[in-house]
Amino acid sequence: MTTTDPSLITVPARKAAERARRIRAAEAMVARMRAYAEREAGRLWVFGSFVTGRMDHDSDLDVMIDFPAGGRWAAWDFLEALSAEHGLPLDVFERATTKPAFVARVEADGLRLP
């Protein structure tokens, strides 16, 4: 007879826990990004797996930024600090330097903040 050690965590359980953690982190980050964009008169779009509900244990958070020239670098710094604080990697695009077809798709399907 084989007994299973209850302190062992299976790979699927670990992945499920990490998926749940990343979703909670993304939700908290989006709330903070919304407040930041509103306060700093910029725009952010969140898109990808978080918006489509397909976030997984290895997902990042996809963000497109559009801030006035004077606030651009501060927005990058804010996002990098937020990523480090929540332990969730970001994939960041700047609206001004991204191909128009991609921008149109993000603007149509993404979550705009504010």
Residue frames as qw, qx, qy, qz and C-alpha x, y, z in Angstrom:
[[0.000, 0.889, 0.458, 0.000, 0.00, 0.00, 0.00],
 [0.429, 0.242, 0.008, 0.870, 1.32, 3.41, -0.94],
 [0.158, -0.832, -0.426, 0.317, 0.57, 6.52, 1.05],
 [0.379, 0.668, 0.125, 0.629, 0.98, 10.02, -0.26],
 [0.390, -0.260, -0.349, 0.812, 2.78, 12.58, 1.83],
 [0.067, 0.859, 0.507, -0.006, 0.20, 15.36, 2.40],
 [0.245, -0.786, 0.090, 0.561, 2.97, 17.95, 2.50],
 [0.397, -0.039, 0.622, 0.674, 3.88, 17.26, -1.14],
 [0.403, 0.658, 0.151, -0.618, 2.43, 19.62, -3.71],
 [0.706, 0.312, 0.565, 0.292, 1.88, 18.32, -7.21],
 [0.272, -0.043, 0.370, 0.887, 3.01, 20.19, -10.29],
 [0.078, -0.572, -0.604, -0.549, -0.61, 20.86, -11.39],
 [0.399, -0.792, -0.427, 0.175, -1.41, 22.23, -7.92],
 [0.446, -0.439, 0.060, 0.778, 1.67, 24.45, -8.01],
 [0.169, 0.201, 0.501, 0.824, 0.72, 25.74, -11.46],
 [0.219, -0.712, -0.602, -0.287, -2.85, 26.42, -10.34],
 [0.450, -0.727, -0.274, 0.440, -1.61, 28.33, -7.29],
 [0.361, -0.259, 0.243, 0.862, 0.77, 30.40, -9.41],
 [0.043, 0.456, 0.608, 0.648, -1.98, 31.12, -11.93],
 [0.321, -0.803, -0.502, -0.023, -4.24, 32.37, -9.14],
 [0.473, -0.587, -0.069, 0.654, -1.42, 34.49, -7.69],
 [0.286, 0.010, 0.407, 0.867, -0.70, 36.08, -11.07],
 [0.091, -0.641, -0.605, -0.464, -4.37, 36.89, -11.61],
 [0.409, -0.809, -0.350, 0.238, -4.58, 38.56, -8.18],
 [0.459, -0.394, 0.145, 0.783, -1.36, 40.46, -8.87],
 [0.186, 0.280, 0.532, 0.777, -2.64, 41.61, -12.27],
 [0.208, -0.776, -0.557, -0.210, -5.92, 42.79, -10.75],
 [0.451, -0.745, -0.164, 0.463, -4.07, 44.82, -8.13],
 [0.416, -0.190, 0.332, 0.825, -1.68, 46.23, -10.73],
 [0.099, 0.514, 0.595, 0.610, -4.50, 47.25, -13.08],
 [0.287, -0.858, -0.422, 0.055, -6.20, 49.14, -10.25],
 [0.455, -0.635, 0.068, 0.620, -2.99, 51.02, -9.52],
 [0.358, 0.070, 0.510, 0.779, -2.32, 51.64, -13.22],
 [0.005, 0.739, 0.586, 0.333, -5.82, 53.09, -13.63],
 [0.347, -0.875, -0.206, 0.268, -5.22, 55.56, -10.78],
 [0.492, -0.399, 0.293, 0.716, -1.76, 56.45, -12.12],
 [0.292, 0.331, 0.584, 0.681, -2.98, 57.09, -15.68],
 [0.118, -0.851, -0.485, -0.166, -5.81, 59.24, -14.38],
 [0.443, -0.798, -0.059, 0.405, -3.54, 61.25, -12.08],
 [0.430, -0.417, 0.409, 0.688, -0.79, 61.72, -14.69],
 [0.495, 0.670, 0.018, -0.553, -3.06, 62.46, -17.68],
 [0.089, 0.394, -0.828, -0.388, -1.85, 59.48, -19.67],
 [0.872, 0.092, -0.047, -0.478, -3.42, 56.37, -21.11],
 [0.190, -0.341, 0.921, 0.017, -2.64, 52.71, -20.63],
 [0.827, 0.096, -0.258, -0.489, -4.16, 49.71, -22.35],
 [0.441, -0.301, 0.837, -0.124, -3.99, 46.27, -20.79],
 [0.767, 0.333, -0.287, -0.467, -4.42, 43.46, -23.31],
 [0.355, 0.353, -0.865, 0.024, -3.64, 39.83, -23.87],
 [0.463, -0.161, -0.871, 0.045, -4.30, 36.90, -21.56],
 [0.028, -0.213, -0.610, 0.763, -5.45, 38.99, -18.58],
 [0.400, 0.218, -0.023, -0.890, -8.16, 40.71, -20.61],
 [0.607, 0.092, -0.616, -0.494, -9.25, 37.54, -22.40],
 [0.789, -0.371, 0.261, -0.414, -9.40, 35.54, -19.16],
 [0.952, 0.204, -0.217, 0.073, -6.69, 33.11, -20.27],
 [0.051, -0.789, 0.546, -0.276, -3.96, 34.09, -17.83],
 [0.934, -0.035, -0.351, 0.052, -1.81, 31.10, -16.84],
 [0.768, -0.571, -0.013, 0.290, 0.97, 30.19, -14.42],
 [0.612, -0.156, 0.246, 0.736, 3.60, 31.69, -16.74],
 [0.253, 0.807, 0.402, 0.350, 1.67, 34.68, -18.13],
 [0.307, -0.105, -0.142, 0.935, 2.93, 38.23, -18.07],
 [0.164, 0.780, 0.463, -0.388, 0.85, 41.41, -18.18],
 [0.439, 0.332, 0.429, 0.716, 0.73, 43.13, -21.57],
 [0.068, -0.816, -0.303, 0.487, 0.54, 46.93, -21.47],
 [0.444, 0.498, 0.279, 0.691, 0.61, 49.68, -24.07],
 [0.281, -0.629, -0.301, 0.659, 1.44, 53.17, -22.83],
 [0.274, 0.641, 0.322, 0.641, 0.59, 56.61, -24.19],
 [0.389, -0.748, -0.278, 0.460, 1.83, 59.48, -22.03],
 [0.231, 0.970, -0.065, 0.034, 2.86, 63.03, -22.86],
 [0.666, 0.516, -0.375, 0.388, 6.56, 63.34, -23.63],
 [0.081, -0.634, 0.484, -0.597, 7.32, 64.76, -20.18],
 [0.703, -0.336, 0.422, -0.464, 5.67, 61.83, -18.40],
 [0.845, 0.304, -0.400, -0.181, 6.84, 58.96, -20.57],
 [0.463, 0.348, -0.732, 0.358, 9.89, 57.91, -18.58],
 [0.333, -0.248, 0.580, -0.701, 8.09, 58.34, -15.26],
 [0.859, 0.052, -0.002, -0.509, 5.39, 55.99, -16.56],
 [0.755, 0.311, -0.572, 0.071, 8.02, 53.39, -17.45],
 [0.127, 0.347, -0.717, 0.591, 9.56, 53.74, -13.98],
 [0.608, -0.149, 0.339, -0.702, 6.14, 53.37, -12.37],
 [0.909, 0.147, -0.214, -0.327, 5.39, 50.21, -14.35],
 [0.596, 0.355, -0.668, 0.269, 8.78, 48.66, -13.60],
 [0.123, -0.294, 0.659, -0.681, 8.36, 49.32, -9.86],
 [0.756, -0.033, 0.160, -0.634, 4.83, 47.91, -9.95],
 [0.843, 0.256, -0.457, -0.124, 6.06, 44.78, -11.72],
 [0.370, 0.329, -0.735, 0.463, 8.78, 44.25, -9.11],
 [0.372, -0.242, 0.485, -0.753, 6.39, 44.89, -6.23],
 [0.826, 0.057, 0.186, -0.529, 3.88, 42.29, -7.46],
 [0.439, -0.293, 0.831, 0.176, 6.31, 39.79, -8.95],
 [0.666, 0.531, 0.521, -0.054, 4.57, 39.83, -12.31],
 [0.398, -0.150, 0.446, 0.788, 6.56, 40.48, -15.48],
 [0.386, 0.740, 0.213, -0.507, 5.32, 43.10, -17.93],
 [0.510, 0.223, 0.546, 0.627, 5.50, 43.25, -21.69],
 [0.042, 0.774, 0.235, -0.586, 5.31, 47.00, -22.41],
 [0.460, 0.422, 0.483, 0.614, 4.75, 48.72, -25.75],
 [0.021, -0.467, -0.115, 0.877, 4.73, 52.44, -26.48],
 [0.512, 0.678, 0.495, -0.180, 1.81, 53.52, -28.60],
 [0.212, 0.886, -0.185, -0.367, 3.92, 56.10, -30.45],
 [0.026, 0.600, -0.751, -0.273, 6.53, 53.58, -31.60],
 [0.499, 0.072, 0.860, -0.073, 4.31, 50.58, -32.28],
 [0.037, 0.102, 0.737, 0.667, 2.97, 49.57, -35.69],
 [0.413, -0.021, 0.009, -0.911, -0.46, 51.11, -36.41],
 [0.684, -0.105, -0.604, -0.395, -2.15, 47.75, -37.06],
 [0.499, -0.138, -0.753, 0.407, -1.03, 46.47, -33.66],
 [0.048, 0.038, 0.351, -0.934, -2.13, 49.70, -31.96],
 [0.544, -0.083, -0.279, -0.787, -5.56, 49.43, -33.60],
 [0.679, -0.154, -0.711, -0.099, -5.95, 45.85, -32.39],
 [0.348, -0.133, -0.654, 0.659, -4.93, 46.73, -28.82],
 [0.200, 0.016, 0.160, -0.966, -7.22, 49.76, -28.75],
 [0.622, -0.106, -0.439, -0.640, -10.14, 47.68, -30.05],
 [0.791, -0.183, -0.580, -0.069, -9.68, 44.65, -27.79],
 [0.450, 0.087, -0.587, 0.667, -7.75, 45.96, -24.78],
 [0.374, -0.772, -0.484, 0.173, -8.83, 47.48, -21.51],
 [0.288, 0.621, -0.040, 0.728, -8.21, 51.24, -21.61],
 [0.521, -0.620, -0.396, 0.433, -7.09, 52.96, -18.43],
 [0.260, 0.248, 0.641, -0.678, -8.49, 55.45, -17.47]]
